[in-house]
Amino acid sequence: MILVSACFAGFDVKYNGSNNVNLKIKKLFDEQKAIPVCPEVLGGLSIPREPAEIVGGDGNDVLDGTAKVVTNSGKDVTAQFLKGAYDTLKIAKEADASIVVLKERSPSCGSTMIYSGKFNGTKIKGNGVTAALLKRNGIKVISEENFLDFLDEID
């Protein structure tokens, strides 16, 4: 069993109320081989919601308490991102998930790149909060961008 960002399975959970449907990932969900999760919704954030970025580092720094997640209007939503990350970890462990496919560049789900925290479209290397927590717990996190490389491990 794998976990996937719920937006890939066609759920309208993105900050702007839309999705990032990926037909290959949605097929895994439809075949009951994937469990959809949205850490931001699990953390209690609404749909739609203000865009948020990590300020002062990446998801590892948020987990260590040295960075925070804020919305573009300046609201601190770090607590919600942490709750969503830990809830996602719990689901991954309960499902004995071997792989988690998360949305690249997201402040929750980015597994190699996130936005810089300046709300200007600039990207930096780093993990989102959920991706960082899952990796710390030995769970393989991949993005939709390299998902096909791991398809044989999933089927």
Beta strands, then each sheet from edge to edge (+ up, - down):
strand 1: 2-5
strand 2: 34-37
strand 3: 52-55
strand 4: 68-71
strand 5: 99-102
strand 6: 113-115
strand 7: 123-125
strand 8: 140-143
sheet 1: 2+ 1+ 5+ 8+
sheet 2: 3+ 4-
sheet 3: 6+ 7-
end
